[in-house]
Amino acid sequence: MKSKENKIITALLLALFITVFAPFSHIVQATENKENKLPSIVGKYAVTMDYETGEIIYAKNADDRAYPASTTKLLTALIFAENANKTDVIPYTQNAKQQPEYSLNKNFKPININDTMSADNVMKALLLYSANDAAYMIADSVSGNSKNFATIMNDKIASLGLKNTHFVTPNGLHKDNHYTTAYDMAVITRSAFENSWVRDVMGLKKATIDISNGTKIMLENRNKYIGKDGNIGGKTGYTSKANRCLTAVYERDGRKIVGTVLNSEYDAKDETVFKDMNKIMDYSFNAKKSTLLKANEIVETIPVEYKAFKFFGPKKTIDVPMVLTKDVTYYKNPINDSNISYEVSINDKDAWHIASNSDAAKLIVTERNSSTQYNLTPDIGLFSIIKANILLYIGSFIIFIAIIILILFVIRGINIRKRRRNRRRIF
């Protein structure tokens, strides 16, 4: 009877425990999921990276090949900025005249071949209005024709360490062999934004340009979110094959993040790609790093040589555990998961020195285009070395004492013989 009552009481207490604590368990789990939940976007390819460190924060098919459309013009702008001055006079060419909409010639007033514009106005036409003819004015001015310019573009791409991008045209109009990836385009955007001329023009909401034929044109930035939500510069793009594209730099609370969205949707209000960008930026600015290795964890045990008596004696080896002083963290995403690696770098490979130096080693953590160093503390002290050689030290001490005793006996024997000789001389 008593056993039955105990079972009933136990069951009631268990039910009460579940009733009281289950809701709290649900809340904790929901918070954790909300913190780590990836944004849902329409764009098929996207990436964000920290502007300063190059760390990849968010990635969606970021290494898959895609068409860049007019985001190509950021590289055109960068090459132009590196090869021209703002006040240079740039002629309107036959190649520029042949370009389709959107172009200054087709969408505003006709421009005659050999009419001119300042380089700064050409840059504004390229980046604000995304004028296709402005891109060919640049190509012809810098290298004589678009074929030569494509070679310069691809050389620049190679210098940035990019292996999945190949450009054919300066304006990004569709060609099957004109392609990039979201990751590569983010790197190009970051590099372009580092140029002050390109950066200044990207940040304009509007500008008025003039042509030598007397035409004045007011241009509005087609990056319609410029100045909103931290958007401080970017470049849009669209073709039927590329769909809607956007690459941009955002800044919030002093921190900059580069983002790229490719193959999004061109909806009636042209909002989708910008909403995609805001979603991945909101996620990225709030993203928390995951722990790869924990503080106080032994990262690696390294064999280190030393001489038993520090400066002399037989060479020996001791295993030294290297311990992290703080957590190693990274942004968890498919690119980082497949690219992250680490190695131990030792400043001094002598065990005696390591035992007395807490900063004797570093852990170098390498991601695709960034690396971070962490301090490692060697888990070894002088006592560890002494303990490993205690028998040698005891044996050496005994031998040393034996030698001293032997020397003393020899000296004593010599002294005794001397005294005996002296006595004989006296008698």
C-alpha positions in Angstrom: 0.0 0.0 0.0 2.8 2.4 1.0 4.7 1.5 -2.2 1.6 2.4 -4.3 1.2 5.7 -2.6 4.9 6.5 -3.2 4.5 5.8 -6.9 1.5 8.1 -7.1 3.3 10.9 -5.4 6.3 10.4 -7.7 4.1 10.5 -10.8 2.4 13.7 -9.6 5.8 15.4 -8.8 7.1 14.5 -12.3 4.0 15.8 -14.0 4.3 19.1 -12.0 8.0 19.4 -13.0 7.2 18.9 -16.7 4.3 21.4 -16.5 6.4 24.1 -14.8 9.7 23.8 -16.7 8.6 22.7 -20.2 7.5 26.2 -21.3 10.9 27.7 -20.2 12.7 24.9 -22.1 10.7 25.9 -25.2 11.6 29.6 -24.8 15.3 28.9 -24.6 15.2 26.7 -27.7 13.3 29.3 -29.7 15.8 32.0 -28.7 18.7 29.9 -29.8 17.0 29.0 -33.1 16.1 32.7 -33.8 19.8 33.7 -33.1 21.1 31.2 -35.6 18.4 31.2 -38.2 19.7 32.0 -41.7 17.7 34.6 -43.7 15.4 33.4 -46.5 16.2 35.3 -49.7 15.1 35.1 -53.4 18.6 35.5 -54.8 20.1 32.2 -55.8 23.7 33.3 -54.9 24.8 35.5 -52.1 27.6 36.3 -49.7 28.7 38.8 -47.1 32.2 39.5 -45.8 33.7 41.8 -43.2 35.2 44.7 -45.0 38.2 45.0 -42.7 39.1 41.4 -42.1 37.8 39.7 -45.2 36.0 37.1 -43.1 33.0 35.5 -44.8 30.0 35.8 -42.6 27.1 34.5 -44.8 27.2 32.4 -47.9 24.6 30.9 -50.2 25.9 29.1 -53.2 28.7 31.7 -53.1 31.1 29.8 -55.2 28.6 28.7 -57.9 29.0 30.4 -61.3 26.6 33.2 -62.1 26.2 36.1 -64.5 27.1 39.5 -63.1 25.2 41.9 -65.5 26.1 45.5 -64.7 27.8 44.8 -61.4 30.7 44.2 -63.9 31.0 48.0 -64.1 32.6 48.2 -60.7 35.7 46.5 -62.1 35.5 48.8 -65.1 35.4 51.8 -62.7 38.3 50.6 -60.7 40.5 50.1 -63.8 39.5 53.5 -65.0 40.3 55.1 -61.7 43.8 53.5 -61.8 44.5 54.8 -65.3 42.9 58.2 -65.5 42.5 61.5 -63.7 39.1 63.1 -63.0 39.9 66.1 -65.3 40.9 63.9 -68.3 38.9 64.5 -71.5 37.3 61.3 -72.7 35.9 61.1 -76.3 32.7 59.5 -77.3 33.5 56.6 -79.6 31.9 54.5 -82.3 31.9 51.5 -80.0 30.1 53.5 -77.3 27.5 54.7 -79.9 26.6 51.1 -80.7 25.6 50.2 -77.1 21.9 49.5 -76.3 19.9 50.9 -73.4 20.6 51.9 -70.8 22.9 54.4 -72.3 23.3 58.2 -72.4 22.9 58.2 -76.2 19.8 56.2 -76.3 17.9 57.2 -73.1 18.7 61.0 -73.1 19.9 62.9 -76.1 22.0 61.6 -79.0 25.7 62.1 -78.6 28.0 62.5 -81.6 31.2 60.5 -82.1 34.2 62.6 -80.8 32.0 64.6 -78.4 33.8 64.6 -75.1 33.1 64.4 -71.3 35.4 64.8 -68.3 36.6 61.5 -66.8 34.7 62.3 -63.6 31.4 62.7 -65.5 32.0 59.4 -67.4 32.6 57.7 -64.0 29.3 59.2 -62.7 27.4 58.0 -65.8 28.9 54.5 -65.4 28.2 54.0 -61.7 25.0 56.1 -61.1 23.0 55.6 -64.3 24.9 52.4 -65.3 25.3 53.7 -68.8 26.4 51.0 -71.2 28.0 53.5 -73.5 30.1 55.0 -70.7 31.7 51.6 -70.2 32.9 51.5 -73.8 34.1 55.1 -73.6 36.3 53.9 -70.7 37.5 50.7 -72.5 38.4 52.6 -75.7 40.1 55.4 -73.7 42.2 53.0 -71.5 43.2 50.4 -74.0 42.0 51.2 -77.5 39.2 48.7 -77.7 37.0 46.4 -75.6 39.1 43.3 -76.4 42.3 44.8 -75.0 40.2 46.1 -72.0 38.9 42.6 -71.3 42.5 41.4 -71.0 43.2 44.1 -68.5 40.0 43.2 -66.6 41.1 39.5 -66.4 44.6 40.4 -65.4 43.1 42.5 -62.6 40.8 39.6 -61.6 43.9 37.3 -61.4 45.8 39.9 -59.2 42.9 39.8 -56.7 43.4 36.0 -56.4 40.0 35.2 -58.0 39.8 32.0 -60.0 36.1 31.7 -60.8 35.5 35.0 -62.8 36.1 35.7 -66.5 35.0 39.0 -68.1 34.5 39.7 -71.8 32.7 43.1 -71.9 33.2 46.3 -69.9 29.5 46.7 -69.2 28.4 43.2 -68.4 25.9 42.7 -71.2 25.3 39.0 -71.5 27.9 36.7 -73.0 28.0 33.0 -72.0 31.7 33.2 -71.1 31.3 36.4 -69.0 30.7 35.1 -65.5 31.6 35.4 -61.9 30.5 34.1 -58.4 28.9 35.9 -55.5 32.2 35.6 -53.6 34.4 36.9 -56.4 32.1 39.8 -57.0 32.2 40.7 -53.3 36.0 40.8 -53.4 35.8 43.0 -56.5 33.4 45.3 -54.7 35.7 45.5 -51.7 38.7 46.4 -53.9 36.7 49.0 -55.9 35.4 50.6 -52.7 39.0 51.0 -51.5 39.6 53.5 -54.3 38.5 57.0 -53.2 37.3 58.1 -56.6 35.1 55.1 -57.1 33.9 55.2 -53.4 32.9 58.9 -53.6 30.9 58.4 -56.8 29.2 55.2 -55.5 28.0 57.2 -52.5 26.2 59.9 -54.5 22.4 59.9 -54.7 22.4 62.1 -57.8 24.7 64.2 -60.0 24.5 66.4 -63.0 26.9 65.8 -65.9 27.6 67.8 -69.0 28.8 66.9 -72.5 30.8 69.0 -74.8 27.8 69.4 -77.2 26.1 71.4 -74.4 23.8 68.7 -73.1 23.3 68.5 -69.4 22.0 65.3 -67.8 20.8 64.8 -64.3 21.5 61.3 -63.1 20.0 59.4 -60.1 21.8 56.5 -58.4 20.0 53.3 -59.4 21.1 51.8 -56.1 17.8 53.0 -54.7 18.7 52.2 -51.1 21.8 54.4 -51.0 21.9 56.2 -47.7 19.3 53.8 -46.1 19.9 51.2 -43.5 23.6 51.7 -43.7 23.9 51.3 -47.5 26.9 53.6 -48.4 27.7 52.4 -51.9 26.9 49.7 -54.4 26.1 48.7 -58.0 23.0 47.2 -59.5 22.7 44.9 -62.5 20.1 43.2 -64.7 19.9 41.0 -67.8 17.4 38.4 -68.6 20.0 35.7 -68.0 21.6 37.2 -64.9 18.3 38.4 -63.4 18.5 41.2 -60.8 21.8 41.7 -59.1 23.2 43.9 -56.4 26.6 44.3 -54.8 27.0 46.8 -52.0 28.9 48.1 -48.9 27.0 48.7 -45.7 28.2 50.5 -42.6 26.6 50.4 -39.2 28.1 51.6 -35.9 31.5 52.0 -37.6 31.7 48.5 -39.0 31.6 47.8 -42.8 30.3 44.7 -44.5 30.4 43.9 -48.2 27.4 42.0 -49.7 26.6 40.5 -53.0 23.3 39.1 -54.3 23.1 37.5 -57.8 20.1 36.1 -59.7 17.4 37.6 -57.6 14.0 38.7 -59.0 13.2 41.9 -60.9 9.7 42.5 -59.5 7.3 45.3 -60.5 8.5 47.7 -57.8 12.2 46.5 -58.0 12.3 45.8 -54.3 13.2 42.2 -54.1 17.0 42.3 -54.5 17.2 45.3 -52.1 15.2 43.4 -49.5 17.4 40.4 -50.1 20.5 42.5 -49.4 18.9 44.0 -46.3 18.1 40.6 -44.9 21.6 39.2 -45.3 23.1 42.5 -43.9 20.8 42.4 -40.9 21.8 38.8 -40.3 25.5 39.5 -40.8 25.7 42.6 -38.5 24.1 40.5 -35.8 25.8 37.2 -36.5 27.6 35.5 -33.6 30.7 33.4 -34.2 30.8 29.7 -33.5 33.5 28.1 -31.4 36.0 26.0 -33.2 38.4 25.4 -30.3 37.8 26.2 -26.6 40.1 28.0 -24.2 42.3 25.7 -22.1 42.1 23.1 -24.8 45.3 21.3 -25.9 45.6 22.2 -29.6 48.7 20.1 -30.3 51.5 18.3 -28.5 54.8 19.1 -30.1 58.2 17.3 -29.5 60.8 19.9 -28.6 64.6 19.4 -28.3 66.8 20.6 -25.4 70.1 19.9 -23.8 69.8 18.1 -20.5 72.0 20.6 -18.7 70.6 23.6 -20.6 73.9 24.6 -22.3 75.5 21.2 -22.6 74.9 17.5 -22.2 73.0 15.0 -24.3 70.2 16.2 -26.6 66.8 15.1 -25.5 63.2 15.5 -26.6 60.2 16.4 -24.5 56.5 16.5 -25.6 55.1 20.0 -25.0 51.2 20.4 -25.0 50.2 23.7 -26.4 47.1 25.2 -24.7 44.8 27.9 -26.0 44.4 31.0 -23.8 41.0 31.9 -25.3 38.3 30.5 -27.6 38.9 30.2 -31.3 35.8 31.4 -33.1 34.6 31.8 -36.7 31.5 32.5 -38.7 30.0 29.1 -39.5 29.1 28.8 -43.2 29.8 26.3 -46.0 32.8 28.2 -47.3 34.5 28.6 -43.9 33.7 25.0 -42.9 35.5 23.7 -46.0 38.4 26.2 -46.0 39.3 26.8 -42.3 42.6 25.4 -41.1 45.1 26.1 -38.3 48.8 25.5 -37.5 51.1 26.1 -34.5 54.0 28.4 -34.9 56.7 28.3 -32.2 58.9 31.3 -31.6 61.6 29.3 -29.8 62.2 25.6 -30.1 64.3 25.2 -27.0 62.4 23.5 -24.1 64.3 25.5 -21.4 63.2 28.8 -23.0 59.7 27.6 -23.7 59.3 26.5 -20.1 59.9 30.1 -18.9 58.0 31.9 -21.7 54.2 31.8 -21.7 54.0 33.4 -25.2 56.4 31.0 -26.9 53.8 29.8 -29.5 50.9 31.1 -31.6 48.0 29.3 -33.2 47.5 30.7 -36.8 43.9 30.2 -37.9 43.5 30.6 -41.7 40.2 31.1 -43.6 39.9 31.7 -47.3 41.1 35.2 -47.3 41.8 36.1 -43.7 44.0 34.8 -40.8 44.0 35.3 -37.1 46.6 34.6 -34.4 45.9 33.3 -31.0 48.3 32.9 -28.1 49.2 29.4 -27.0 50.6 28.7 -23.5 53.1 25.7 -23.4 51.9 23.3 -20.7 55.4 22.7 -19.4 57.5 24.2 -16.6 61.1 23.8 -15.4 60.0 21.1 -13.0 58.7 19.0 -16.0 62.2 19.0 -17.6 63.9 18.3 -14.3 61.4 15.5 -13.6 62.0 14.0 -17.0 65.8 13.9 -16.3 65.8 13.2 -12.5 67.7 9.9 -12.8 70.3 11.6 -15.0 70.7 14.4 -12.6 71.0 12.1 -9.6 73.5 9.9 -11.4 75.4 13.0 -12.5 75.4 14.3 -8.9 76.6 11.0 -7.5 79.4 10.9 -10.1 80.3 14.5 -9.3 80.4 13.8 -5.6 82.5 10.7 -6.3 84.9 12.7 -8.4 85.2 15.3 -5.6 85.8 12.6 -3.0 88.4 11.0 -5.3 90.2 14.3 -5.8 90.2 14.9 -2.0 91.6 11.4 -1.5 94.3 12.1 -4.1 95.2 15.5 -2.5 95.2 13.9 1.0 97.5 11.1 -0.3 99.9 13.7 -1.8 99.9 15.7 1.4 100.7 12.6 3.5 103.6 11.7 1.2 105.0 15.2 1.5 104.8 15.1 5.2 106.6 11.8 5.3 109.4 13.1 3.1 109.8 16.1 5.3 110.2 13.9 8.4 112.9 11.8 6.8 114.9 14.9 6.0 114.7 16.0 9.6 115.9 12.7 11.0 
